[in-house]
Amino acid sequence: MDGKSRANIKIDGLVDIVLKKDQRTNKLTRGHVKRILTNSAQHPHGIKVMLKEGDQVGRVQKIVTDETK
């Protein structure tokens, strides 16, 4: 599932985000959603979230459905 729709993203959900500093390389960072920062229902580059791990902020690229992946 991609992270372009706000309805798909849940607090405490496991997601892969791209941080601002990693946008050129598309390096993904995995973590659990602490806050959803984008107010609109859709965003073409991904919904912006804050992770619980280190309060990192980035746009969701993928929603991880199984924590063992």
RAPEBEL-V902747 format. One line per field, one symbol per residue. ss: DSSP state (2 for helix, 1 for strand, 0 for the rest). psi: psi as a letter, one per 40 degrees, with the letter a starting at -180 (. if undefined). Layout:
ss->???
psi->???
This chain:
ss->000012220000011111122200000111111111000001000001111000001111111000000
psi->hifehddehiheihihihideeddefhihiihhdihdhdidihdeihhihidgefihahhdihhehee.
